[in-house]
Amino acid sequence: MNDANKKYYFTQIDQDEAKSFLAKAVKDKQVAAIWQKGQDKDSVEEFEILSFEPAQMKLELNFKANLLAKIAGSKNRDAEVLVKITFGSLYIFTNSTLIFNKEKDNYSVLINRDIFKSQQRSNYRLMANRFIKIQFKVDNEVFDALDISAGGTSFIVPAQMKERFAKELTFQGCVLRLAGVNYTIPEVKIAGTWDSEYKDASGNIMEGIKIGISFIDLPKKIEEDLFLSINTEARGEELRKKAAAAKQG
């Protein structure tokens, strides 16, 4: 049983480092895995990396598939996709649009958005607020979460639920909702509990328990999708803070 907080995670890389990785991908004849956000692992398609044009940050790709699938074409054609390229134990990924080139009978993606590489987890935690709503369904009940990372979340429950969510208990079939998207979390563990307070529907301060949740054996594709969503929401939050500071100044 693997704790998601102890797995490898991602850091953003600059364009020069990205160019180095992409040139190496061509040289080493690497394969790009491509899928749409929310798709299951069986929908991942593989593409041979044919060439890289640094000026345009463009990869040309050949669809790896059987003859019938090649004739039908990629199911991700002209779609917003996630792109992952593996280099041994390290990999990079980003999102782009998969474009079909009819004249060359191949595909291409522009690598001109944020690019991330795997590294030991720094585990950025996004806090909920009036702009960022996070919900977590566990034990057939939905709770408003306080925060989220790709490793876990937390929420507050009434004090009488303390035994229901005792430390070290595990739950299966949970769901996290962030930015209007549901993420299936196969298994979680109660990592910790702390005395806390919350406001009831009438605004009264009530005794509560903060529940810390750790995701267990989170599928890599869900982890990547969730990370990108957290990163997008974090950038939006930073822009709101900068706009507010500029308005005050």
C-alpha positions as CSV (number, residue, x, y, z in Angstrom):
1,M,0.0,0.0,0.0
2,N,1.7,3.2,-1.2
3,D,1.1,6.6,0.5
4,A,0.6,9.2,-2.3
5,N,2.4,11.8,-0.1
6,K,5.6,9.7,-0.4
7,K,5.6,9.2,-4.2
8,Y,7.4,11.3,-6.8
9,Y,5.8,14.5,-7.9
10,F,6.4,17.3,-10.4
11,T,8.1,20.7,-10.9
12,Q,7.7,23.1,-13.7
13,I,10.6,23.5,-16.1
14,D,11.7,26.4,-18.3
15,Q,11.8,26.4,-22.1
16,D,15.5,25.7,-22.3
17,E,15.2,22.6,-20.2
18,A,12.1,21.6,-22.1
19,K,14.0,21.9,-25.4
20,S,16.8,19.7,-24.1
21,F,14.3,17.0,-23.1
22,L,12.4,17.1,-26.4
23,A,15.6,17.0,-28.5
24,K,16.6,13.9,-26.4
25,A,13.2,12.4,-27.0
26,V,13.8,12.5,-30.8
27,K,17.4,11.2,-30.5
28,D,16.3,8.3,-28.2
29,K,13.3,7.5,-30.3
30,Q,10.9,8.0,-27.4
31,V,7.2,7.5,-27.4
32,A,4.6,10.1,-26.3
33,A,1.6,8.9,-24.4
34,I,-1.5,11.0,-25.2
35,W,-5.0,11.1,-23.7
36,Q,-7.8,13.4,-22.8
37,K,-8.4,14.6,-19.2
38,G,-10.8,12.2,-17.5
39,Q,-10.3,9.3,-19.8
40,D,-9.4,5.8,-18.4
41,K,-6.0,4.2,-18.9
42,D,-7.3,2.1,-21.8
43,S,-7.9,5.2,-23.8
44,V,-4.2,6.3,-23.8
45,E,-2.7,6.4,-27.3
46,E,1.0,6.1,-28.1
47,F,2.8,8.1,-30.7
48,E,6.4,7.8,-32.1
49,I,8.3,11.1,-31.8
50,L,9.5,11.8,-35.3
51,S,11.0,15.3,-35.0
52,F,11.2,18.4,-32.9
53,E,11.2,22.0,-34.2
54,P,12.7,24.2,-31.4
55,A,11.6,27.5,-32.9
56,Q,8.0,26.5,-32.9
57,M,8.3,24.1,-29.9
58,K,6.5,21.5,-32.2
59,L,6.7,17.8,-32.0
60,E,5.8,15.7,-35.1
61,L,4.3,12.3,-34.2
62,N,3.4,9.0,-35.8
63,F,0.4,7.2,-34.5
64,K,1.4,3.8,-33.1
65,A,-1.5,1.5,-33.9
66,N,-2.7,-1.4,-36.0
67,L,-3.7,-0.8,-39.6
68,L,-7.4,-0.4,-39.0
69,A,-6.8,2.0,-36.1
70,K,-4.4,4.1,-38.2
71,I,-6.9,4.3,-41.0
72,A,-9.6,5.5,-38.6
73,G,-7.2,7.9,-37.0
74,S,-6.5,9.0,-33.5
75,K,-9.6,9.4,-31.3
76,N,-7.9,12.4,-29.8
77,R,-7.5,14.3,-33.1
78,D,-8.1,18.0,-32.7
79,A,-8.8,17.5,-29.0
80,E,-7.3,19.1,-25.9
81,V,-4.9,16.4,-24.6
82,L,-2.3,15.6,-22.0
83,V,1.1,14.6,-23.3
84,K,3.6,12.5,-21.4
85,I,7.1,11.4,-22.4
86,T,9.0,9.0,-20.3
87,F,12.9,9.0,-19.8
88,G,13.6,5.9,-17.6
89,S,12.4,6.7,-14.1
90,L,11.7,10.4,-15.0
91,Y,9.1,11.8,-17.2
92,I,7.8,15.2,-18.5
93,F,4.2,16.1,-19.3
94,T,2.1,19.0,-20.4
95,N,-1.2,19.7,-22.2
96,S,-1.7,20.7,-25.8
97,T,-3.9,20.1,-28.9
98,L,-3.3,17.1,-31.1
99,I,-3.3,18.2,-34.7
100,F,-3.6,16.0,-37.8
101,N,-1.4,16.9,-40.8
102,K,-3.2,15.4,-43.8
103,E,-0.3,16.1,-46.3
104,K,2.3,14.3,-44.1
105,D,-0.2,11.8,-42.7
106,N,1.1,12.4,-39.2
107,Y,0.3,14.4,-36.1
108,S,1.8,17.2,-34.2
109,V,1.6,19.0,-30.8
110,L,2.9,22.4,-29.8
111,I,4.7,22.3,-26.5
112,N,4.1,25.9,-25.6
113,R,2.3,25.6,-22.3
114,D,3.5,24.8,-18.8
115,I,5.7,21.8,-18.8
116,F,6.4,19.6,-15.7
117,K,8.9,16.9,-14.9
118,S,8.7,14.3,-12.2
119,Q,10.7,14.9,-9.0
120,Q,10.4,14.0,-5.3
121,R,7.1,15.4,-4.0
122,S,6.9,19.0,-2.8
123,N,3.2,18.4,-2.3
124,Y,1.7,21.9,-2.9
125,R,-1.6,22.3,-1.0
126,L,-4.4,24.4,-2.4
127,M,-6.7,26.0,0.1
128,A,-10.5,26.2,-0.4
129,N,-12.1,29.7,-0.5
130,R,-15.1,31.4,-2.0
131,F,-13.6,31.0,-5.5
132,I,-12.2,27.5,-5.0
133,K,-14.8,25.0,-3.9
134,I,-13.5,21.5,-3.0
135,Q,-15.8,18.6,-2.0
136,F,-14.9,15.1,-0.9
137,K,-17.3,12.1,-0.8
138,V,-16.3,9.4,1.7
139,D,-18.4,6.8,3.5
140,N,-21.4,7.8,1.2
141,E,-21.4,11.4,2.5
142,V,-20.2,14.6,0.9
143,F,-18.1,17.1,2.9
144,D,-16.8,20.6,2.0
145,A,-13.0,20.2,2.1
146,L,-10.6,22.7,3.5
147,D,-7.7,22.0,1.1
148,I,-6.4,19.6,-1.5
149,S,-3.1,18.3,-2.8
150,A,-2.5,15.3,-5.1
151,G,-1.7,13.4,-1.9
152,G,-4.7,14.1,0.2
153,T,-7.4,16.5,1.6
154,S,-9.0,17.5,4.9
155,F,-12.4,18.5,6.2
156,I,-14.2,19.2,9.5
157,V,-16.9,17.0,11.0
158,P,-19.1,17.3,14.1
159,A,-17.4,16.0,17.2
160,Q,-19.9,13.1,17.4
161,M,-18.4,11.7,14.2
162,K,-15.0,11.2,15.7
163,E,-15.2,7.4,15.9
164,R,-16.6,7.1,12.4
165,F,-13.4,8.7,11.1
166,A,-10.9,7.4,13.6
167,K,-7.2,7.5,12.7
168,E,-5.9,4.7,10.5
169,L,-9.3,3.7,9.2
170,T,-9.5,3.2,5.4
171,F,-12.3,3.8,3.0
172,Q,-12.8,2.7,-0.6
173,G,-14.6,4.3,-3.6
174,C,-14.3,8.0,-2.6
175,V,-14.8,11.0,-4.9
176,L,-13.1,14.3,-5.0
177,R,-14.7,17.3,-6.8
178,L,-12.6,20.3,-7.9
179,A,-13.3,22.9,-10.5
180,G,-16.5,21.1,-11.6
181,V,-14.7,17.8,-12.2
182,N,-15.1,14.5,-10.2
183,Y,-11.9,12.5,-9.5
184,T,-12.4,8.9,-8.4
185,I,-10.1,8.1,-5.4
186,P,-10.0,4.3,-5.0
187,E,-8.8,4.2,-1.4
188,V,-8.0,6.6,1.4
189,K,-6.7,6.4,4.9
190,I,-7.4,8.7,7.9
191,A,-4.0,10.1,8.4
192,G,-4.8,12.2,11.5
193,T,-7.6,13.9,13.5
194,W,-7.4,17.1,15.5
195,D,-9.8,19.1,17.7
196,S,-11.4,21.9,15.7
197,E,-14.4,24.2,15.4
198,Y,-17.0,24.9,12.7
199,K,-20.0,27.1,12.2
200,D,-23.4,25.4,11.9
201,A,-26.2,26.6,9.6
202,S,-27.2,29.3,12.1
203,G,-23.7,30.6,12.4
204,N,-23.1,29.1,15.9
205,I,-19.6,28.0,16.7
206,M,-19.7,24.2,17.3
207,E,-17.1,21.6,18.5
208,G,-15.7,19.6,15.6
209,I,-12.9,17.3,14.5
210,K,-10.6,18.0,11.6
211,I,-10.0,14.9,9.5
212,G,-6.8,14.5,7.5
213,I,-7.1,12.2,4.5
214,S,-4.3,10.5,2.7
215,F,-4.9,9.1,-0.8
216,I,-3.6,5.5,-1.1
217,D,-2.3,3.9,-4.4
218,L,-3.7,6.8,-6.5
219,P,-3.6,5.8,-10.2
220,K,-0.8,7.8,-11.9
221,K,-3.2,9.2,-14.5
222,I,-5.7,10.5,-11.9
223,E,-2.7,12.0,-10.0
224,E,-1.5,13.8,-13.1
225,D,-5.0,15.1,-14.0
226,L,-5.5,16.2,-10.4
227,F,-2.1,17.9,-10.2
228,L,-2.9,19.9,-13.4
229,S,-6.2,21.0,-12.0
230,I,-4.7,22.1,-8.7
231,N,-2.0,24.0,-10.6
232,T,-4.5,25.7,-12.7
233,E,-6.6,26.8,-9.7
234,A,-3.4,27.9,-7.9
235,R,-2.5,30.1,-10.8
236,G,-6.0,31.6,-10.9
237,E,-5.7,32.3,-7.1
238,E,-2.3,34.0,-7.6
239,L,-3.8,36.2,-10.4
240,R,-6.7,37.2,-8.1
241,K,-4.2,38.2,-5.4
242,K,-2.1,40.3,-7.7
243,A,-5.3,42.0,-9.1
244,A,-6.4,42.8,-5.6
245,A,-3.0,44.2,-4.6
246,A,-2.9,46.3,-7.7
247,K,-6.4,47.7,-7.0
248,Q,-5.4,48.6,-3.4
249,G,-2.1,50.2,-4.7
